[in-house]
Amino acid sequence: MTQTEDLIKNVKTERLFWEKYRPNNLDEIILPDRIRTVVEHGIQTNLLFVGPAGIGKSTLAKILTQNHPTLKKSAKLGVDILRSDVLEFCQSLAGDIFTNGKPTIKVVYLDEFDGASKTLQEELRAFIEQFEKNVRFVATANSLNKIIPAMQSRFTVIDFTPKNQDEMKNMRIGFAKRLSEIVKKDSLNITTDQIKDIVRANFPDLRKCMSVMQIANLTGVTTAEEHSEDDNQIYETVSQNMSPTETWNYLYTNWLDRLDLAFEMFDKRYWKYIVENKPTEIPKMPNRMIKISQYVDVHLNGARDPFVTLCAMIYELQKI
């Protein structure tokens, strides 16, 4: 359990902000235009939402399915659930619920779809084809690379990961506005600068932004974890070109339970550290920053084991 989660567990409050202020319709949810144009007319096709945690995948799925008979299941439960509960739901009520003289579309909502076994995914293909007249499937996942191509081709895949600087800028503005609205409604002891710090540190996880803000209202601390001067040693794993074993052992001992902070350490702070302490390495920094961006923005989002991703990034930086 992270420090933030531990604090949240002990907060005596009526409701957690990220549930209390969960959007109830499309107008309230923060979405890039490329996604909004696909979903603004409701569920027309099978939809697969992928992207980092806390960015709104489940919230959008709930909004889109709220006016449909819906069965929600975790895809991790296995193929037996598909053969029993899902099959029974798809077969039931066929033609019995009507809207404007037409059978209402039923929806099977599969959460954690990247945790579905290959067998479940292969059998689901038959379900999608068998019930295509009156059933749509909506699924959410953090990683697309665990979903077989034959399954992907039967869904409209919508990636929530911000695609460019404009999307990131607009989403950050939307996050800050949403947090400001909560501050006003709940009369919180949170400043505009603190809101900016929270969004900067936790983007694109809006759920985490709200959780951190709820704790900050009580403690004044806007980050789940603070780093110390000793943490700067992570930069030396690159500069000193430590052996693979030494690097692994250092990261495992000092950063295994602080992986989010480990990746955050390689933001502007890393450049500042090199300028102030290792000026002879400045010519290497452009290539290092490119490599860091690749790992943080691309590899980390779909990582099976973020610790291994951290190690891989450090090993790559050591080569530069």
Secondary structure by P-SEA (a helix, b strand, c coil): ccaaaaaaaaccccccccccccccccccccccaaaaaacccccccbbbbbccccccaaaaaaaaacccbbbbbcccccccccccaaaaaaacccccccccccccbbbbbbcccccccaaaaaaaaaaaaaacccbbbbbbbcccccccaaaaaaccccccccccaaaaaaaaaaaaaaaaaaaaaacccccaaaaaaaaaaccccaaaaaaaaaaaacccccccccccccccaaaaaaaacccaaaaaaaaaacccccaaaaaaaacaaaaaaaaacccccccaaaaaaaaaaaaaaccccccccaaaaaaaaaaaaaac
